Amino acid sequence: MPVYVMLTTLTDEGRKTVKSNPKRLKEVNREVEAMGVKILAQYALLGPYDFINILEAPDNKTITKLALELGSRGTLQTMTMAAMPVDDLTG
């Protein structure tokens, strides 16, 4: 199944939400999985992005719908990229 990297930046509203309800992060994870996307890894970051998620989705359409859904809430912005194992390039 295709793998994607999603970099996320919280908006002011998103930071307020996480501060007042840190468990919201896990709630969003459940919503992501309900859309057919598996979270392989998730990290909080220091720097220009707040989170990185390594995701597995059936196709580009599914990951695009996810990014649009999350972004439409006004609490975060995403940058999503398709990823592939280096072994796929050298094999």
N, CA, C and O atoms as a GROMACS GRO file, in nm:
protein
  364
    1MET      N    1   0.086  -0.118   0.000
    1MET     CA    2   0.000   0.000   0.000
    1MET      C    3   0.090   0.124   0.000
    1MET      O    4   0.194   0.124   0.065
    2PRO      N    5   0.051   0.230  -0.073
    2PRO     CA    6   0.132   0.351  -0.079
    2PRO      C    7   0.153   0.416   0.058
    2PRO      O    8   0.067   0.412   0.146
    3VAL      N    9   0.270   0.476   0.073
    3VAL     CA   10   0.308   0.546   0.196
    3VAL      C   11   0.320   0.695   0.166
    3VAL      O   12   0.364   0.734   0.058
    4TYR      N   13   0.279   0.777   0.262
    4TYR     CA   14   0.282   0.922   0.248
    4TYR      C   15   0.341   0.984   0.373
    4TYR      O   16   0.329   0.930   0.483
    5VAL      N   17   0.407   1.098   0.354
    5VAL     CA   18   0.457   1.179   0.465
    5VAL      C   19   0.370   1.304   0.470
    5VAL      O   20   0.356   1.374   0.370
    6MET      N   21   0.313   1.331   0.587
    6MET     CA   22   0.232   1.451   0.604
    6MET      C   23   0.297   1.538   0.712
    6MET      O   24   0.308   1.499   0.828
    7LEU      N   25   0.339   1.656   0.670
    7LEU     CA   26   0.391   1.756   0.763
    7LEU      C   27   0.277   1.849   0.799
    7LEU      O   28   0.203   1.895   0.712
    8THR      N   29   0.262   1.876   0.927
    8THR     CA   30   0.148   1.955   0.974
    8THR      C   31   0.195   2.075   1.055
    8THR      O   32   0.285   2.065   1.138
    9THR      N   33   0.131   2.188   1.031
    9THR     CA   34   0.152   2.310   1.109
    9THR      C   35   0.018   2.350   1.168
    9THR      O   36  -0.081   2.363   1.096
   10LEU      N   37   0.014   2.369   1.299
   10LEU     CA   38  -0.109   2.413   1.365
   10LEU      C   39  -0.132   2.561   1.340
   10LEU      O   40  -0.038   2.640   1.338
   11THR      N   41  -0.256   2.599   1.323
   11THR     CA   42  -0.294   2.741   1.317
   11THR      C   43  -0.308   2.790   1.461
   11THR      O   44  -0.295   2.712   1.555
   12ASP      N   45  -0.334   2.919   1.478
   12ASP     CA   46  -0.357   2.972   1.613
   12ASP      C   47  -0.471   2.897   1.681
   12ASP      O   48  -0.463   2.862   1.799
   13GLU      N   49  -0.577   2.872   1.605
   13GLU     CA   50  -0.692   2.799   1.660
   13GLU      C   51  -0.653   2.655   1.698
   13GLU      O   52  -0.696   2.604   1.800
   14GLY      N   53  -0.572   2.593   1.616
   14GLY     CA   54  -0.526   2.458   1.644
   14GLY      C   55  -0.441   2.451   1.770
   14GLY      O   56  -0.455   2.358   1.849
   15ARG      N   57  -0.354   2.549   1.789
   15ARG     CA   58  -0.272   2.552   1.911
   15ARG      C   59  -0.359   2.569   2.034
   15ARG      O   60  -0.334   2.505   2.137
   16LYS      N   61  -0.461   2.654   2.024
   16LYS     CA   62  -0.554   2.671   2.137
   16LYS      C   63  -0.626   2.540   2.168
   16LYS      O   64  -0.642   2.504   2.284
   17THR      N   65  -0.668   2.470   2.064
   17THR     CA   66  -0.739   2.344   2.082
   17THR      C   67  -0.650   2.241   2.151
   17THR      O   68  -0.693   2.175   2.246
   18VAL      N   69  -0.526   2.226   2.104
   18VAL     CA   70  -0.435   2.127   2.163
   18VAL      C   71  -0.400   2.165   2.307
   18VAL      O   72  -0.387   2.077   2.392
   19LYS      N   73  -0.386   2.294   2.334
   19LYS     CA   74  -0.355   2.336   2.470
   19LYS      C   75  -0.471   2.306   2.565
   19LYS      O   76  -0.449   2.256   2.675
   20SER      N   77  -0.593   2.334   2.522
   20SER     CA   78  -0.708   2.312   2.610
   20SER      C   79  -0.752   2.166   2.615
   20SER      O   80  -0.814   2.123   2.712
   21ASN      N   81  -0.720   2.089   2.509
   21ASN     CA   82  -0.762   1.949   2.502
   21ASN      C   83  -0.656   1.865   2.431
   21ASN      O   84  -0.674   1.830   2.314
   22PRO      N   85  -0.545   1.833   2.499
   22PRO     CA   86  -0.438   1.756   2.436
   22PRO      C   87  -0.484   1.621   2.381
   22PRO      O   88  -0.423   1.569   2.288
   23LYS      N   89  -0.590   1.565   2.436
   23LYS     CA   90  -0.640   1.436   2.389
   23LYS      C   91  -0.701   1.447   2.249
   23LYS      O   92  -0.730   1.346   2.185
   24ARG      N   93  -0.721   1.569   2.203
   24ARG     CA   94  -0.776   1.590   2.069
   24ARG      C   95  -0.688   1.527   1.963
   24ARG      O   96  -0.737   1.481   1.860
   25LEU      N   97  -0.556   1.525   1.988
   25LEU     CA   98  -0.464   1.464   1.891
   25LEU      C   99  -0.501   1.318   1.866
   25LEU      O  100  -0.503   1.274   1.750
   26LYS      N  101  -0.530   1.243   1.971
   26LYS     CA  102  -0.566   1.102   1.956
   26LYS      C  103  -0.704   1.088   1.893
   26LYS      O  104  -0.730   0.992   1.819
   27GLU      N  105  -0.794   1.183   1.921
   27GLU     CA  106  -0.927   1.180   1.859
   27GLU      C  107  -0.915   1.196   1.708
   27GLU      O  108  -0.982   1.127   1.632
   28VAL      N  109  -0.829   1.288   1.665
   28VAL     CA  110  -0.808   1.309   1.521
   28VAL      C  111  -0.748   1.183   1.459
   28VAL      O  112  -0.784   1.146   1.347
   29ASN      N  113  -0.658   1.117   1.531
   29ASN     CA  114  -0.600   0.993   1.479
   29ASN      C  115  -0.708   0.889   1.450
   29ASN      O  116  -0.703   0.820   1.348
   30ARG      N  117  -0.805   0.878   1.538
   30ARG     CA  118  -0.915   0.784   1.515
   30ARG      C  119  -0.997   0.824   1.393
   30ARG      O  120  -1.041   0.738   1.317
   31GLU      N  121  -1.017   0.954   1.374
   31GLU     CA  122  -1.090   1.003   1.257
   31GLU      C  123  -1.013   0.972   1.128
   31GLU      O  124  -1.072   0.934   1.027
   32VAL      N  125  -0.881   0.988   1.133
   32VAL     CA  126  -0.796   0.958   1.018
   32VAL      C  127  -0.810   0.810   0.981
   32VAL      O  128  -0.827   0.776   0.864
   33GLU      N  129  -0.802   0.724   1.080
   33GLU     CA  130  -0.811   0.580   1.055
   33GLU      C  131  -0.951   0.542   1.004
   33GLU      O  132  -0.964   0.449   0.924
   34ALA      N  133  -1.054   0.613   1.049
   34ALA     CA  134  -1.190   0.586   1.000
   34ALA      C  135  -1.204   0.621   0.852
   34ALA      O  136  -1.294   0.570   0.784
   35MET      N  137  -1.116   0.708   0.802
   35MET     CA  138  -1.118   0.745   0.660
   35MET      C  139  -1.037   0.646   0.576
   35MET      O  140  -1.020   0.668   0.455
   36GLY      N  141  -0.987   0.540   0.637
   36GLY     CA  142  -0.914   0.438   0.562
   36GLY      C  143  -0.764   0.462   0.552
   36GLY      O  144  -0.698   0.401   0.467
   37VAL      N  145  -0.711   0.548   0.637
   37VAL     CA  146  -0.568   0.580   0.636
   37VAL      C  147  -0.507   0.526   0.766
   37VAL      O  148  -0.557   0.553   0.875
   38LYS      N  149  -0.398   0.452   0.752
   38LYS     CA  150  -0.331   0.394   0.869
   38LYS      C  151  -0.214   0.484   0.907
   38LYS      O  152  -0.135   0.525   0.822
   39ILE      N  153  -0.202   0.515   1.036
   39ILE     CA  154  -0.091   0.594   1.087
   39ILE      C  155   0.021   0.497   1.124
   39ILE      O  156   0.007   0.418   1.217
   40LEU      N  157   0.131   0.504   1.050
   40LEU     CA  158   0.245   0.416   1.076
   40LEU      C  159   0.336   0.473   1.184
   40LEU      O  160   0.391   0.398   1.265
   41ALA      N  161   0.351   0.605   1.186
   41ALA     CA  162   0.434   0.672   1.287
   41ALA      C  163   0.389   0.818   1.296
   41ALA      O  164   0.338   0.875   1.200
   42GLN      N  165   0.411   0.876   1.414
   42GLN     CA  166   0.370   1.015   1.436
   42GLN      C  167   0.466   1.077   1.537
   42GLN      O  168   0.491   1.020   1.643
   43TYR      N  169   0.519   1.195   1.503
   43TYR     CA  170   0.612   1.263   1.592
   43TYR      C  171   0.579   1.412   1.600
   43TYR      O  172   0.536   1.472   1.501
   44ALA      N  173   0.599   1.469   1.717
   44ALA     CA  174   0.595   1.614   1.733
   44ALA      C  175   0.734   1.666   1.694
   44ALA      O  176   0.834   1.599   1.719
   45LEU      N  177   0.739   1.782   1.633
   45LEU     CA  178   0.864   1.837   1.582
   45LEU      C  179   0.896   1.973   1.643
   45LEU      O  180   0.807   2.044   1.688
   46LEU      N  181   1.022   2.006   1.643
   46LEU     CA  182   1.068   2.142   1.670
   46LEU      C  183   1.104   2.201   1.535
   46LEU      O  184   1.161   2.132   1.450
   47GLY      N  185   1.073   2.327   1.513
   47GLY     CA  186   1.104   2.389   1.384
   47GLY      C  187   0.980   2.440   1.316
   47GLY      O  188   0.880   2.468   1.383
   48PRO      N  189   0.982   2.453   1.184
   48PRO     CA  190   0.869   2.515   1.113
   48PRO      C  191   0.744   2.429   1.107
   48PRO      O  192   0.635   2.480   1.079
   49TYR      N  193   0.756   2.299   1.132
   49TYR     CA  194   0.639   2.211   1.134
   49TYR      C  195   0.617   2.160   1.276
   49TYR      O  196   0.712   2.144   1.352
   50ASP      N  197   0.492   2.135   1.310
   50ASP     CA  198   0.457   2.089   1.445
   50ASP      C  199   0.454   1.937   1.456
   50ASP      O  200   0.487   1.882   1.561
   51PHE      N  201   0.415   1.868   1.349
   51PHE     CA  202   0.404   1.722   1.351
   51PHE      C  203   0.446   1.664   1.218
   51PHE      O  204   0.435   1.728   1.113
   52ILE      N  205   0.493   1.541   1.222
   52ILE     CA  206   0.514   1.461   1.102
   52ILE      C  207   0.441   1.329   1.122
   52ILE      O  208   0.450   1.266   1.227
   53ASN      N  209   0.368   1.290   1.020
   53ASN     CA  210   0.295   1.164   1.021
   53ASN      C  211   0.340   1.081   0.902
   53ASN      O  212   0.348   1.131   0.790
   54ILE      N  213   0.367   0.956   0.927
   54ILE     CA  214   0.395   0.861   0.820
   54ILE      C  215   0.267   0.779   0.806
   54ILE      O  216   0.226   0.710   0.900
   55LEU      N  217   0.206   0.787   0.690
   55LEU     CA  218   0.072   0.732   0.668
   55LEU      C  219   0.073   0.628   0.556
   55LEU      O  220   0.155   0.633   0.465
   56GLU      N  221  -0.020   0.537   0.565
   56GLU     CA  222  -0.041   0.438   0.460
   56GLU      C  223  -0.186   0.454   0.414
   56GLU      O  224  -0.278   0.449   0.496
   57ALA      N  225  -0.205   0.471   0.285
   57ALA     CA  226  -0.340   0.490   0.229
   57ALA      C  227  -0.352   0.410   0.100
   57ALA      O  228  -0.252   0.383   0.034
   58PRO      N  229  -0.474   0.372   0.065
   58PRO     CA  230  -0.492   0.291  -0.055
   58PRO      C  231  -0.450   0.361  -0.184
   58PRO      O  232  -0.407   0.296  -0.279
   59ASP      N  233  -0.463   0.496  -0.188
   59ASP     CA  234  -0.436   0.566  -0.313
   59ASP      C  235  -0.428   0.716  -0.289
   59ASP      O  236  -0.456   0.765  -0.179
   60ASN      N  237  -0.389   0.790  -0.395
   60ASN     CA  238  -0.378   0.936  -0.386
   60ASN      C  239  -0.512   1.002  -0.355
   60ASN      O  240  -0.517   1.102  -0.283
   61LYS      N  241  -0.619   0.946  -0.408
   61LYS     CA  242  -0.752   1.004  -0.385
   61LYS      C  243  -0.784   1.004  -0.235
   61LYS      O  244  -0.834   1.104  -0.183
   62THR      N  245  -0.758   0.895  -0.167
   62THR     CA  246  -0.788   0.885  -0.024
   62THR      C  247  -0.705   0.984   0.056
   62THR      O  248  -0.758   1.051   0.145
   63ILE      N  249  -0.576   0.994   0.028
   63ILE     CA  250  -0.489   1.084   0.105
   63ILE      C  251  -0.524   1.230   0.075
   63ILE      O  252  -0.512   1.316   0.162
   64THR      N  253  -0.568   1.257  -0.049
   64THR     CA  254  -0.609   1.394  -0.083
   64THR      C  255  -0.736   1.431  -0.008
   64THR      O  256  -0.748   1.542   0.044
   65LYS      N  257  -0.832   1.340  -0.003
   65LYS     CA  258  -0.955   1.366   0.073
   65LYS      C  259  -0.923   1.391   0.220
   65LYS      O  260  -0.983   1.479   0.283
   66LEU      N  261  -0.830   1.314   0.276
   66LEU     CA  262  -0.791   1.334   0.415
   66LEU      C  263  -0.732   1.473   0.435
   66LEU      O  264  -0.771   1.544   0.527
   67ALA      N  265  -0.637   1.511   0.349
   67ALA     CA  266  -0.573   1.642   0.362
   67ALA      C  267  -0.676   1.755   0.350
   67ALA      O  268  -0.668   1.853   0.423
   68LEU      N  269  -0.770   1.741   0.258
   68LEU     CA  270  -0.874   1.843   0.242
   68LEU      C  271  -0.965   1.849   0.365
   68LEU      O  272  -0.999   1.958   0.412
   69GLU      N  273  -1.002   1.734   0.416
   69GLU     CA  274  -1.088   1.730   0.535
   69GLU      C  275  -1.019   1.795   0.654
   69GLU      O  276  -1.078   1.879   0.721
   70LEU      N  277  -0.895   1.758   0.680
   70LEU     CA  278  -0.823   1.814   0.794
   70LEU      C  279  -0.801   1.964   0.776
   70LEU      O  280  -0.821   2.042   0.870
   71GLY      N  281  -0.761   2.006   0.657
   71GLY     CA  282  -0.735   2.147   0.632
   71GLY      C  283  -0.859   2.233   0.638
   71GLY      O  284  -0.852   2.350   0.675
   72SER      N  285  -0.975   2.176   0.603
   72SER     CA  286  -1.100   2.254   0.602
   72SER      C  287  -1.145   2.293   0.742
   72SER      O  288  -1.231   2.380   0.757
   73ARG      N  289  -1.090   2.231   0.842
   73ARG     CA  290  -1.132   2.261   0.979
   73ARG      C  291  -1.074   2.391   1.032
   73ARG      O  292  -1.123   2.447   1.129
   74GLY      N  293  -0.969   2.439   0.967
   74GLY     CA  294  -0.909   2.565   1.007
   74GLY      C  295  -0.814   2.556   1.125
   74GLY      O  296  -0.769   2.658   1.176
   75THR      N  297  -0.782   2.436   1.169
   75THR     CA  298  -0.693   2.420   1.285
   75THR      C  299  -0.552   2.379   1.245
   75THR      O  300  -0.462   2.377   1.329
   76LEU      N  301  -0.532   2.346   1.118
   76LEU     CA  302  -0.398   2.305   1.075
   76LEU      C  303  -0.383   2.321   0.925
   76LEU      O  304  -0.480   2.332   0.851
   77GLN      N  305  -0.258   2.322   0.883
   77GLN     CA  306  -0.223   2.321   0.741
   77GLN      C  307  -0.132   2.201   0.720
   77GLN      O  308  -0.053   2.166   0.808
   78THR      N  309  -0.143   2.138   0.604
   78THR     CA  310  -0.063   2.019   0.578
   78THR      C  311   0.018   2.034   0.449
   78THR      O  312  -0.017   2.109   0.358
   79MET      N  313   0.126   1.959   0.445
   79MET     CA  314   0.200   1.936   0.321
   79MET      C  315   0.219   1.785   0.315
   79MET      O  316   0.280   1.725   0.403
   80THR      N  317   0.166   1.725   0.210
   80THR     CA  318   0.168   1.579   0.199
   80THR      C  319   0.246   1.537   0.076
   80THR      O  320   0.231   1.594  -0.032
   81MET      N  321   0.330   1.436   0.096
   81MET     CA  322   0.416   1.388  -0.013
   81MET      C  323   0.410   1.236  -0.019
   81MET      O  324   0.404   1.170   0.085
   82ALA      N  325   0.410   1.182  -0.139
   82ALA     CA  326   0.423   1.037  -0.155
   82ALA      C  327   0.566   0.998  -0.121
   82ALA      O  328   0.660   1.073  -0.148
   83ALA      N  329   0.582   0.880  -0.062
   83ALA     CA  330   0.715   0.831  -0.024
   83ALA      C  331   0.731   0.688  -0.073
   83ALA      O  332   0.633   0.614  -0.086
   84MET      N  333   0.855   0.650  -0.100
   84MET     CA  334   0.881   0.512  -0.139
   84MET      C  335   1.012   0.466  -0.077
   84MET      O  336   1.103   0.547  -0.057
   85PRO      N  337   1.022   0.338  -0.047
   85PRO     CA  338   1.147   0.287   0.010
   85PRO      C  339   1.264   0.306  -0.088
   85PRO      O  340   1.247   0.292  -0.209
   86VAL      N  341   1.379   0.337  -0.035
   86VAL     CA  342   1.498   0.352  -0.119
   86VAL      C  343   1.527   0.221  -0.193
   86VAL      O  344   1.577   0.224  -0.305
   87ASP      N  345   1.498   0.109  -0.131
   87ASP     CA  346   1.522  -0.020  -0.196
   87ASP      C  347   1.446  -0.032  -0.328
   87ASP      O  348   1.490  -0.103  -0.418
   88ASP      N  349   1.332   0.035  -0.338
   88ASP     CA  350   1.256   0.032  -0.464
   88ASP      C  351   1.334   0.100  -0.578
   88ASP      O  352   1.312   0.070  -0.695
   89LEU      N  353   1.423   0.191  -0.543
   89LEU     CA  354   1.499   0.264  -0.643
   89LEU      C  355   1.627   0.191  -0.683
   89LEU      O  356   1.680   0.211  -0.792
   90THR      N  357   1.675   0.106  -0.594
   90THR     CA  358   1.804   0.041  -0.619
   90THR      C  359   1.788  -0.104  -0.662
   90THR      O  360   1.886  -0.168  -0.700
   91GLY      N  361   1.664  -0.156  -0.657
   91GLY     CA  362   1.643  -0.296  -0.687
   91GLY      C  363   1.623  -0.318  -0.829
   91GLY      O  364   1.603  -0.432  -0.871
   0.00000   0.00000   0.00000
